[in-house]
Amino acid sequence: MNPYLSQFNLDGKRAVVTGGNRGLGLEFTKALLAAGADVAVISRHADAPEAAEAAKEFGRKIVVISRDLSDDHARYGLINQAAERIGGIDILVNNAGITHRAPAIDFPMEQWRKILEVHLTAAFDLSQQAARLMWDKGGRIINVASLSSFLAGWTIVGYTAAKSGILGLTRSLANEWAHRGITVNAIAPGYFRTDMTRPLQEDPKRNAEIIAHIPLGRWGEPIELTGAMLLLASDAGRYITGATIVVDGGYLVR
Ligand SMILES: NC(=O)c1ccc[n+]([C@@H]2O[C@H](COP(=O)([O-])OP(=O)(O)OC[C@H]3O[C@@H](n4cnc5c(N)ncnc54)[C@H](OP(=O)(O)O)[C@@H]3O)[C@@H](O)[C@H]2O)c1
């Protein structure tokens, strides 16, 4: 096989994707399946019909585990359980996320805690669980960051704090775990059409402002994130660690 293209092949690899049932996580799941990996999807739902359909199409195995990642008891032993069901773990994608909009002055503490728990604490907890299984053979951890990892945003103080923390988490784990062959990187998506961004899509003023700010002049399509995912998940990205790949149509440079 062509040595340049075969670097992206994930045949025989096992991946865990949080929030892999819909939105960007579903697209990550489909790309990993298409590249040859078996996937365990974790979300609050017990089924992931579109991911299951993709697994059938690509002839791969998929398992779906229902857990609320905001609950630390529910996370206990979770990666071990997922790994047992798909035969191990080579790749972890910390993608699950939520948001809440409110002015910082009134931002409910309960929402703050939940957002930090789902985005940041769960990402650390699951990364630690995964790294213990990857310790003697290496692996790939990919965190999903955001433009809010770099910019203040507006009325999303919890999300901005969590996504900023994801960059620090990514750098720290990359630094400490590189000697075990575990790479830890992040992908920072710009504006992509999912349930999470629906309020922005449906607000004509905000939608127009967003598009005007994007040098490529449009929202991203979820498939446009999968190149970065496959690079970081595969052998092609083996010398990349501690990095954040921004996929934003140029938003940050304007
Ligand atoms: N869309 C964008 O433009 C954009 C931009 C930058 C960053 N991101 C980030 O990309 C990631 C995916 O976002 P998205 O736009 O695809 O959002 P989405 O469509 O709202 O999907 C969120 C995913 O997270 C899962 N999830 C949420 N809370 C959970 C919990 N407590 N326990 C387990 N799973 C949970 C959901 O599954 P269930 O509901 O089934 O539990 C769902 O699969 C997030 O980290 C988000 O911050 C998105």
The ligand as an SDF file (V2000), in Angstrom:
LIG
                    3D

 48 52  0  0  0  0  0  0  0  0999 V2000
  -20.6900   22.8510   16.9930 N   0  0  0  0  0  0  0  0  0  0  0  0
  -19.7040   23.7170   17.0420 C   0  0  0  0  0  0  0  0  0  0  0  0
  -19.6510   24.6680   16.2440 O   0  0  0  0  0  0  0  0  0  0  0  0
  -18.5850   23.5490   18.0270 C   0  0  0  0  0  0  0  0  0  0  0  0
  -17.5580   24.4770   18.0120 C   0  0  0  0  0  0  0  0  0  0  0  0
  -16.5030   24.3400   18.8980 C   0  0  0  0  0  0  0  0  0  0  0  0
  -16.4740   23.2830   19.7770 C   0  0  0  0  0  0  0  0  0  0  0  0
  -17.4960   22.3870   19.7910 N   0  0  0  0  0  0  0  0  0  0  0  0
  -17.4050   21.2760   20.7350 C   0  0  0  0  0  0  0  0  0  0  0  0
  -17.5930   20.0710   20.0350 O   0  0  0  0  0  0  0  0  0  0  0  0
  -18.1150   19.0840   20.9260 C   0  0  0  0  0  0  0  0  0  0  0  0
  -19.3770   18.4970   20.3100 C   0  0  0  0  0  0  0  0  0  0  0  0
  -20.3160   19.5510   20.1850 O   0  0  0  0  0  0  0  0  0  0  0  0
  -21.5670   19.4760   19.2060 P   0  0  0  0  0  0  0  0  0  0  0  0
  -21.6670   20.7910   18.5540 O   0  0  0  0  0  0  0  0  0  0  0  0
  -21.5070   18.2510   18.3920 O   0  0  0  0  0  0  0  0  0  0  0  0
  -22.7280   19.4200   20.2970 O   0  0  0  0  0  0  0  0  0  0  0  0
  -24.0940   18.5820   20.3330 P   0  0  0  0  0  0  0  0  0  0  0  0
  -24.6000   18.3650   18.9660 O   0  0  0  0  0  0  0  0  0  0  0  0
  -24.9360   19.3090   21.3230 O   0  0  0  0  0  0  0  0  0  0  0  0
  -23.6360   17.1750   20.9210 O   0  0  0  0  0  0  0  0  0  0  0  0
  -23.1690   17.0810   22.2420 C   0  0  0  0  0  0  0  0  0  0  0  0
  -22.7800   15.6440   22.5130 C   0  0  0  0  0  0  0  0  0  0  0  0
  -22.3120   15.5210   23.8610 O   0  0  0  0  0  0  0  0  0  0  0  0
  -23.0430   14.4830   24.5150 C   0  0  0  0  0  0  0  0  0  0  0  0
  -23.2020   14.8460   25.9210 N   0  0  0  0  0  0  0  0  0  0  0  0
  -23.6030   16.0450   26.4130 C   0  0  0  0  0  0  0  0  0  0  0  0
  -23.6740   15.9980   27.7440 N   0  0  0  0  0  0  0  0  0  0  0  0
  -23.3180   14.7550   28.1120 C   0  0  0  0  0  0  0  0  0  0  0  0
  -23.2200   14.0800   29.3710 C   0  0  0  0  0  0  0  0  0  0  0  0
  -23.5120   14.6960   30.5190 N   0  0  0  0  0  0  0  0  0  0  0  0
  -22.8390   12.7870   29.3830 N   0  0  0  0  0  0  0  0  0  0  0  0
  -22.5520   12.1460   28.2280 C   0  0  0  0  0  0  0  0  0  0  0  0
  -22.6330   12.7200   27.0060 N   0  0  0  0  0  0  0  0  0  0  0  0
  -23.0170   14.0050   26.9550 C   0  0  0  0  0  0  0  0  0  0  0  0
  -24.3780   14.4270   23.7720 C   0  0  0  0  0  0  0  0  0  0  0  0
  -24.9730   13.1590   23.8530 O   0  0  0  0  0  0  0  0  0  0  0  0
  -26.3730   12.8890   24.6110 P   0  0  0  0  0  0  0  0  0  0  0  0
  -27.2230   14.1060   24.5010 O   0  0  0  0  0  0  0  0  0  0  0  0
  -26.9060   11.6860   23.9090 O   0  0  0  0  0  0  0  0  0  0  0  0
  -25.9630   12.5950   26.0100 O   0  0  0  0  0  0  0  0  0  0  0  0
  -23.9450   14.7010   22.3400 C   0  0  0  0  0  0  0  0  0  0  0  0
  -23.4740   13.5230   21.7310 O   0  0  0  0  0  0  0  0  0  0  0  0
  -18.3540   19.7990   22.2620 C   0  0  0  0  0  0  0  0  0  0  0  0
  -17.2600   19.6000   23.1060 O   0  0  0  0  0  0  0  0  0  0  0  0
  -18.4380   21.2530   21.8360 C   0  0  0  0  0  0  0  0  0  0  0  0
  -18.1270   22.1200   22.8970 O   0  0  0  0  0  0  0  0  0  0  0  0
  -18.5660   22.5040   18.9450 C   0  0  0  0  0  0  0  0  0  0  0  0
  1  2  1  0
  2  3  2  0
  2  4  1  0
  4  5  1  0
  4 48  2  0
  5  6  2  0
  6  7  1  0
  7  8  2  0
  8  9  1  0
  8 48  1  0
  9 10  1  0
  9 46  1  0
 10 11  1  0
 11 12  1  0
 11 44  1  0
 12 13  1  0
 13 14  1  0
 14 15  2  0
 14 16  1  0
 14 17  1  0
 17 18  1  0
 18 19  2  0
 18 20  1  0
 18 21  1  0
 21 22  1  0
 22 23  1  0
 23 24  1  0
 23 42  1  0
 24 25  1  0
 25 26  1  0
 25 36  1  0
 26 27  1  0
 26 35  1  0
 27 28  2  0
 28 29  1  0
 29 30  1  0
 29 35  2  0
 30 31  1  0
 30 32  2  0
 32 33  1  0
 33 34  2  0
 34 35  1  0
 36 37  1  0
 36 42  1  0
 37 38  1  0
 38 39  2  0
 38 40  1  0
 38 41  1  0
 42 43  1  0
 44 45  1  0
 44 46  1  0
 46 47  1  0
M  CHG  2   8   1  16  -1
M  END
$$$$
